Amino acid sequence: MKRTAYIGQLTPAHAGQTVTLQGWVNRRRDLGGLIFLELRDRSGLVQVQVEPDSPAFAQADQLRAEYVAEIEGTYQARPESQRKGGTADYEVIAARVRVLNAAKTPPFELDKGDSVAEDIRLKYRYLDLRRPEMQRHLMLRSKAVASITTFLAAEGFVQVETPMLTKSTPEGARDFLVPSRLNPGEFYALPQSPQLFKQLLMISGIDRYYQLARCFRDEDLRADRQPDFTQLDMELSFVEQDDVLELNERLLSHVFQDALGVTLPVPFPRLTYHDAMDTYGSDKPDLRFDLAFSDVTALFQGGDFKAFAEAPCVKVIAAPELTRRQIDELERVAKQNGARGLAWLRREGDTFTGGISKFVTAQTAALLDLTAVPDGGTLLFSAGPWKSAVSALGAVRLALRDVFDLTAGGPAFHVSWVVDFPQLDLDEESGTWTYMHHPFTAPHPDDVALFGTERQGEIRAQAYDLVLNGFEVGGGSIRIHDPAVQSQMFQAIGFTAEQAQDKFGFFLDALTYGTPPHGGIAWGFDRLVMVMTGASSIREVIAFPKNNRGIDLMAVAPSVVDNTQLGDLGIQLATASE
């Protein structure tokens, strides 16, 4: 029989009508000869009452948790004393029950899923996905996809699929390699991103491209990373940086309004990379709370406290009152992030006590004025080379956020742009230059002349990151469209002409056939949905994810393959002794 509606679609207008519902038995209770069931589908729950003299009773008596059932009965209001609002105010008096399928006892109680070990949930992911929380996550994800598609189609974008089997190119992480049976000894790579192909589409005249692209990176996993993931990928021709940023502001605002009913204020604030690092210790700062740094380098130069007097950079953050145990924990965080230690002071009236207080008597008045630390509050200092000093204090800032719940009462979402990244990044161990984003990012036009000079570390990239609640949810750039500049970029990162030709010959050749100015961005779609739902991990918004060891516990992958398959590919596995 045809279902009348999803449970969540039933309204007071259905009261008194016969309805047919289909779903899973969420819970069963027997009370005074009556059977009470909770029937669940993806939209919600409804109570079903089966009376002893009902023709449905015998079938209903067979039902247990997670059985699949079809219920036909009268939809009616519950007694006034039992009403709680919404669909809970109504129930179904069953006239017919049909058992569509039985179910074994689940390995965990679905309504206690949050307290179940993640590996168990992932092993039985098809059961975990029945939980209303997980259903909501996937529904919101689907809404976001529909919203994006509608918006970009209206903006003249063309959806194009790019290859999944392609050439191995450096993208900042290891490639997943796929052996070619028809070309023994040669390999495809799964794409880390569609970067070159979307630029080739601009050369092709497509002009505005997008896709929700599957990407693959063989890198260490974290809560916001998966080996295979989805990104919203887009590229536009004949644009400058402001054009890309403005369009993405409208798109993200549209998605939030459509999927969450949340209005994002536009335009989004912009910070330069240097200002973000210098003020918050991160190139993806969480701006839902303040706790900005103060620079006290000059305050201590020439002083008696050598640890600060000789440091190239000294930063301080004004924190709430901290216990000694909390300070010790924050020092551990600072050391994990490259600091040698974490100096501190506690304000008591117009003076400081504890920590390094005996070394800062001459700076007391200035520190009080500069930091405005409240009485009883704590000053935390990080000193050393600029990048390590600010990065360590940035990690401490986030730890303080979590300890004191500093985002409570503020905006649920804060979006910003970080711009003007360095074009090049110096590897201190090898002393060689590499790219900060990727080698196809265009330098600022005023800085192109610095390639090959001692000042090439000062080159600014036309790169931008989209930051939401302290997560980088998007990153992009204006691309290099001049073959000569592309050659300069390759030379700057140590590629010979032969190496560049070997890795990117097809792309370098394409650049010479009339390449329009172009730029684009990629959103980390899983990460975006994670933040939108408030989930703690992207595994919570992906239907079938890998665990934190990169293993699919449900399908048991990766797995051993037989020697016949390996032989077809011309592959022989080395033993441990070899």
Buried (B, 14 or more C-beta within 10 A) or exposed (E): EEBBBBBBEBEEEBBEEBBBBBBBBBBBEEEEEBBBBBBBBBBBBBBBBBBEEBEBBEBBEEBEBBBBBBBBBBBBEBEEEEEEEEBBBBBBBBBBBBBEEEBEEEEBEBEEBEEBEBEBBBBBBEBBBBBBBBBEBBBBBEBBBEBBBEBBEEBEBEEBEBEBEBBBBBBEBBBBEBBBEEEEEEBBBBBBBBBBBBBBBBBBEBBBBBBBBBBBBBBEBEEBBBBBBBBBBBBBBEBEBEEBBBBBBBBBBBBBEBBBEBEBEEEBEBBBBBBBBBBBBBBBBBBBBEBBBBBBBEBBEEBEBEBBBEBEBBBBBBBBEBEEEBBEBBBEBBBEBBBBBBBBBBBEEEBBEBBBBEBBEEBBEBBBEBBEBEEEBBBBBBBBEBBBBBBBBBBBBBBBBEBBEBBEEEBEBBBBBBBBBBBBBEEEEEEEBBBBBBBBBBBBEEBBEBBEEEEBEEBBBBBBBBBBBBBBBBBBBBBBBEBEBBBBBBBBBEBEEEEBBEBBEEBBEBBEEEBEBBBBBBBBBBBBBBBBBEBEBBBBBBEEBBBBEBBBBBEEEEEEEEEEEBEEBEBEEEEEEE
